[in-house]
Amino acid sequence: MALRYLSGTEGRAEGRSFIRFITYVAIGGVALGVAALLLALAVVRGFSQEITQKIIGFGSHIQVQSTLRAEPLDNASTLRSNIVETPGVVRAAPIIEGIVLLRRSEQSIDGVRLVGVEKAPAHIKRHVYKGKFDLEPARGERKGIVLGANLAERMNVDVGQGVTLFGLRNATGSGLQLDHPRVRQFRVAGLYRTSLTSIDGQVVFTAAGPARTLTGLPSTSVSRFDVTVNNFQAVDDVSTRLNQSIGFPAAARTIRQIQPYSSLFAWVNLQQGIIPLVIGVIVIVAAFNIVGILLMMILEKTREIGVLHSLGASQSTLKRLFLAVGLLIGGVGTAIGASLALILATLQKQFGLIPLPEEAYYMTTAPIALHPLDYLLVAVVTLVLCGLASYIPARVAARIEPVEAIRFQ
């Protein structure tokens, strides 16, 4: 009966299609709210995953470095063993890091952050768009170096060209050695793009050996360890255990605690909290529009309600009837909205229809991350809101007197 009421809704006199029209508007409002909320959740979840993957891909889950300013970590092999033996740790990668001068020509010189690695970081390797992450030279060639896209564009450097690096700082970073700089020549092996301007415009990668030469670090020392854990959700617990086992002056900090990454995580958390709440207001407004729709429907169906009363329908039956009508409006709107959101999200994921300014959002298109739980939660919440909004009109319908209803004109 509720389905017939919904599908056959129309007025008694002139403007007979008006009630049907506003019923469609109510369904459309619920559909629009559901679609907007689901898309907002997918985009926010996508932003969170993309930013987290970019940051973790470059800086790992935990960084272990000295608490003494600019001091390297000594006894690296022993410290590495202690780190790897800590429960929850998968691996610890030694990093040689320092500030050097990169020279392409007399007119093209810039200060960069040199990162020496034993193995190519997986995230950076995936984002090499030209050349490859190959740091070991072929016979007769120079050692390889990998540059960020922004830096390469700024210095007009391309794959296969030669560059020169000058190490001017002491190993501790306490002073400059302008009279006896450490110099190495490299071949540009590849270019990468992560869309994080602070990385693409400043960081260059090479093998650990040449990086040691340029930074002046002895073979027993490293700048830091990049630690990977088996469960990122438990990264805080692993960091606490590491701090208990490695001892002073080494200290473990999660990627969320390190600048500038902590600012990016704060930005993502703000989006996760505010945007779904704001968009969710659309669903709330659409759900409570059902109050007006059902009251108008009750007004149009007053005589029919009286007939149902006279035929023996109880107040609880009539109440359930109009609750069912409200839930049908919510259910149809939710199904349409969820389908629309799924179609739009799939199109965005496949074709990147919504572009973003890379310098502001650290990516070129709006990211999408679909999650079945989002669809389930939004559907349940929407139906509950529609049910609550239907309760008052349902009570009004149940209290209509049969005789007065039959006489109603």
N, C-alpha and C positions, 0 to 999 in steps of 0.2 A: 504494500500500500504506500509506503514511503517513497519507493521508486516511482510509482505511478504519480504521486503528488509532485515529485520533482520533474519528471519528464513531461507531465501535462499541465504545468503551471501556467495559468493565464488569467487575466481579469474577466469580469462578468459583462462589462459594457464596453463603451468606447475605449480605445487604447488597450485592447485585450492582450496585446503582446508585451505590455510594459513590465508586468511582473516577471515574465519569462526572461526579458532582457536583463533586468537587474539581478535575476538569479544567475544568468551567465556571467554578469559582471562580478558577482560574489565568487563564483568558481574561478574566474580569471584572476581575481585579486589573490586568492589563496595560491593559485598556480604560480603567479608572478613572485609572490613572497617566498614560496618554497624554492623556486628556481634560483632566485637571487641569493638566498641564504646558502643553498648548496654550492653555488658557484663561488661565493665568498669563502666558504670553508675550504673548497678545493684550492683556491688561489692562495689563501693564507697558509694552508698545509704545504702547498708547493713551494712558496717562498721559504718557509721554515726548512724544508728538506734541502732545497738548492743551496741556501746560504750555509747551512750546517755542513753539507757535503764539501762545499768549496773551502770553508775554514778548516775543517778537520783534514781534508785532503792536503792542505798546505802545512798546517801546524800540528797535525796529529791530535790524539785525544788528551794526552798529558805531556807537558814539557818538564824535564828535569834539568835544572841549571843552577849555577852558583848563586847564593844570596849576596855574595860580595860583588859589588858593581864591576862589570866588565871583566871579571876574573874567569878563566877557563876551569873546567873540572879536571883535576889530576887523577891519576890511577884509574884511567877510563875502563880498562878491562875488568878490574875488580868491581867497580861500580856497576858496570853493565850486567855482570853476573848476578849481583844483588837485585837489580831491577827485574831481570827476566825471571828470577826465582820467586818473585812476589805473586801470590794468588791473584788471578784475573788478568795478568799481563800476558800479551801474545808475543810481542817483540819490542826491542828497544833499538832504534836506529841512531848511530852517532852522527852528529851534525857539526861541521866546521863552518863557522860563520864570521864574517867581518866586513867592514866598509872598505872598498877599494875604488880606484879610478879606472873607468873604462874609456879607452881611446880608440876611435876609429880613424880619425885624421886630426890635423892640427886645429881644425875648426869644430871638430865633433868630439868633445870630452865631457864626461859626466860622472858623478859619484853614484855608485850602485852598492847594493847589498849582495855580497857573494855568499852562496850557500854551497858547501861541499858535501856530497852524499856518496855513500857506498853503493846505493841502488836507487834507481829513478823512482821518485814518489808516484804512486799509481795515479793519483788525481791529476797531477801535472802532466804525466805521460799521456793520459787520455785527452788532454786539451792541447796537445801539440798539433797545430793546424798546417805547419809547413816544415819540411825536413823531418827529423826524428830525434828522439832523446837518446843520442848516441854519444857518450862522453869519451869513449876509448878511440884513439886514432887508428886509422889504417896505416900500413907501412909508409913511412916517410911523411906522414901528415902530423899536424899539431893536435894537441888535446882538444876535445870538443867542449863547447859551451852552449847553453840554451838560454835564450833571452825572452822576456815578455814582449807582447805585441806593442804596447805603448812605448816602451823603451826603444825597440827596434825602429819604430816609425819616427820617434823623436831624433834618433841618431842616424837615420837613413842607412840602416844595416840590414843585410839580407843573408839568407842561408848560403854557406860556402865561403863567405868573406872572412878575412882575418881581422882580429881585434887584439889589442894589447891591454893587459891589466897591470896596474901598479898598486902594490901593497905598501902603504905609507905609515900605517899604525904599528905600534908594538903589539905583541901577542895579547897583552892585558888591556890594550886600548888606552893606555895612560899617556901616550905622547906620539908625536909624528917623527918620522925618519925621512926628512926631505932630502938629506944629502946622500943616503944610500937606500933608495927604494928597492923593493923586491919586484921584479918584472917577469911576466910570463906572457907568451903569445898563444892565442887560441884560434880555433876555427869555429865559426857559428854553425852548429849542427842542427839546430831547430829553433822554432819560434812557437810560443804557447800563448793562449788567451784564456784567462779565467773570468774576465769581466770585473775582477776586483782591482781597481786602479792602483791601490797601494801596493799590490804585488806585481801586476803586469808592467808597471812603470818603474820599478825599483830593483826587483830581485832577479839575479842570474844564477844559474846552476852549473856546476862543474863537478868533476870527480874529487874525492876527498884528498888525494895526494897533492895536486896542484893548489888546492885551497889551503892546505897546511903551509905550503911554501909561501904563499902570498900573505897569509895572516901571521906567520911566524910561530905557529903552535907546534910544540914538540909532539913526537909520536905517541906519547903516553897521555896526552890531554885531548879533550874535545870541548867545543863551545857549549853543547847541550846534548841531551838525548830526547828524541821524539818517541814517545811511548804509545803503543797501540794496545787497547784492552779488548777483551772478548765481548763486553756488553757496555755500550756507551751510557746506558741508563744508570749503571753502577759506577760511573767514573769517579764520583766523589769519594766513595768508599775505597776504591783502589788507590786514589791519591793519598788518602789518609794512611793507608797501610804502607805506601811507598815512603812517606815522610818518617814513619816509625822505623823503617829498615835501612835507609840509605845514610842518614846522619848528616850533621853539619860538615861543610857549608852547603852541600847539595840540598835542593828543595824541589818538591813536585808541585806543579800548579796545573789545574785543568784548563782546557782551552777557553772555558767560559770566564776564567779569572785573568786572562792575559789581554792587555791592550795591544792593538785596537779591536781585537775580536770580541771582547766583552761588550763593547758598544753595539756591534752588529747583532749579538744575541739579544741585547736589551730592546733593540729596534724590532726584531722578529717577535719577541714576547709581547710587545705593545700591540702589534698587529693582531696577534692571536687572541688577545683579550678584548680589544675594542671593536674591530671590524665586524665579527659575527654578531656581537651584541647590537650594534647599530642597525645592521641589515635585518636582524631578527625582529625589529620593531615592525617591519612590513608584514611579517607573518601574523603578529599580534593584532595589528589593525585590520588585516584582511579577515582574520577569524572572528573578530567582534563585529564586523559588518554583517555577519550572519544573523545577529540579533535583529537588526532592522529588516532583513530579508524575510525572516520567519514571521515577524510580527505582521508584515504586510501580507504574507501568505495566509496567516490565520484570519486576518480581516477578510480576505477573499473567500476563505473556506469556512466561514462561520456557520452557514446553513448546513454544510456537509458535516461539520462537527456536531451540530445539534442532532442530525439524523443518526449519526453513529452513536451518540448518547442514548437516543430513544430506542435504538436496536440492542442496547445492552453493553456498549463499550464503557469500560470503567475509566476513571480519571487516570489511573496508572497506565492503561493501554494508550490513551491519547497522549500522555506525557512521553511514553516510549516512541510513539509514532513521530512526533516532531523532533525528538532527540535523534531518531534515525534519519530524518530529513537533513538535519544539520550535519550529522556525521557523513552522510552521503555527499553533501556539498564539499565538506572537507576532504573526503576520500578521493573524489573525482579530481578536485583541484590539486591535491598532493600527487596523484598519479601523473597528471599532466605536467606539473612543475618538475617532478623528478625526471620524467622523460626528456623534457626540454633542457634541463641542466645537464643531463648525461650527453645529449647530442651536442650542445654547445661546448662542453668540456672536451669531448672527443675531437671536435673540429679544431679547437684551440691547441690541443696536444699534438695533433697531426700536422697542422698547417701554420701554427703561430700567428693567428689572425690579429691578435692585440699586441702591437709592438710597445716596448718600453725604452726610455732613455737609459742607456747602459751606465752612464756616469752617475745616475741617481739611484738605480735599483740593482746594479751589479749583474744584470742579465738583459738580453735583448728582447725577449718576449715574456708575457705573463706566464708563469709556471702553473701547471695543473697537477694535483695529486689526488686522485679519486680514492675514496675509502668507503667500503660498504657500511661501516658503522655510522658514518655521517648520514647516509640515506635513511638508515633505520631510526636513528635518534630524531632526525628532523620530521620524519613521518609520524612517529609516536607523539612528539610534542605538538605537532600541528593538529592531529586528531583529538588530543586531549583538550587543546584550546577551543577547537570547534565544538566539542561536546559541552564544555563549560559555557560557551557563548550560546548554545542552544537551550540551556537549562531554563532560563527565565521565560523565553517564548513558550516552551513546552508546558510550564506551570500555568501560564496564562490560558493556553488552549484547554488544559485539563479542568480549569475552574469555570468555564463558560456554562451557563445554565441552558439545558436542552430546549425549553419552551421559548426563551428569549432568542436563542440561536436560530430556531426554525422560523421565527417571525422576522428575523433580521433582514433588512433590505439594503 
